[in-house]
Amino acid sequence: MLSTYWEFSLKCLIVVILLIIMCAAYAYSIDSKRSADDPKKRNYHPLAILLAPVTFPVLLVLSISLFILKVLVYGVFTVLFILALIFVRKPFLLEVIQKIAIRIGNRLMEANTMLVRFFLSPRTN
């Protein structure tokens, strides 16, 4: 199928490559117009424009792969959480959170009490 429409496929590929180069060139021109003390200035190299058609497909595939991986991990954790809610009846997670909260609260109260006693204690000269 691709060999039948190779001429059309080549024209579309050239158009896509030109669009990518135009986007990169536009970003370079905007960046070069920024002042030197602008925090948004990136100091792009001019040859990076020519690498854009090579790196764009790689970054696109990587970002799509990362998105699919995030979706799969989210789905697995959702299923595991639902199964934990159904089969685990003891609220062990709440007990652990309560112990941690009490431990943190006790340390904060000790430190605050020490500060209050330090600043409110009668001074002896």
Secondary structure as UniProt FT lines:
FT   TURN            2..5
FT   HELIX           6..33
FT   TURN            36..37
FT   TURN            39..40
FT   TURN            46..47
FT   HELIX           48..87
FT   HELIX           92..120
//
